[in-house]
Amino acid sequence: MQKNHLSVACSMAILILALPSLSLAQDEQSVEITQSTPKVEAPKKQERKIQKKIETAIERVNGRVGFGFFTGNAPLGARYWLNTIVGLDAGFGMNVHEVRDVESSDPKDTTPVFDFAMELGVPLAVYSARNLIIYARPGMTLIRKYRTGTDKNNQEKYDDDVTLEFNGMLGAELFLSALGLPSVSLQGGIGLALGWLFPADQGGSSHSQFSMGTIKTDLGVLINAQLGFHVYF
């Protein structure tokens, strides 16, 4: 029995002496594993610069109405952009003046007459920058002017000249943003017009006349400079 107790005591002593060595070996192994594993750093997020989009002139006036002057025949005009491509133009002009009353026997008698012009157009934006719109514009104009005609008996009567014109124009609209007026534009254009004139009766009959020529906007500021304008609301 004493031998057994002695053997157990020796085994316990050996185990106690061996524990620190085993713990130290485990710590050294843990240190080696920690040192051998490289530290992985998370990738840095790239900073993205968001550039502010520059608003073009056609985007600025889209859905707005501009009132102003564009043609001499129908100077009271308005333009409305339906979207960033298609717009609508409408113009009106009138002239009320006195003429000799052909139905009166007194040559001094006068009567008022009414001349007018109506214009419709469809501007199509082909290019737009920050303060510029370049457009193509098909359109038509109806002009009625009073004239004294004659009947079959060569008696004077009230009549008129009627002109129907179809035209196409290439124009540009420049906005005055640099002057602090981003809703005000100056514009000009040049194009081709085809017209039919239906003149007043002479001797009870009338013959239409065809014409063709170049056109341009009609607000002269210099010798040959032609400009119109619109103010958008």
Sequence and secondary structure as in RCSB ss.txt:
>XXXX:A:sequence
MQKNHLSVACSMAILILALPSLSLAQDEQSVEITQSTPKVEAPKKQERKIQKKIETAIERVNGRVGFGFFTGNAP
LGARYWLNTIVGLDAGFGMNVHEVRDVESSDPKDTTPVFDFAMELGVPLAVYSARNLIIYARPGMTLIRKYRTGT
DKNNQEKYDDDVTLEFNGMLGAELFLSALGLPSVSLQGGIGLALGWLFPADQGGSSHSQFSMGTIKTDLGVLINA
QLGFHVYF
>XXXX:A:secstr
 HHHHHHHHHHHHHHHHHHHHHHHHHHHHHHHHHHHS                   HHHHHTT EEEEE  SSS 
EEEEEESSSSBEEEEEEEEEEEEEE TTSSSTT EEEEEEEEEEEE  EEEEE SSEEEEEEEEEEEEEEEEEEE
 TT  EEEEEEEEEEEEEEEEEEEEEGGGTEEEEEEEEEEEEEEEEEE   BTTB   EEEEEEEE   BSSSS 
B EEEEE 
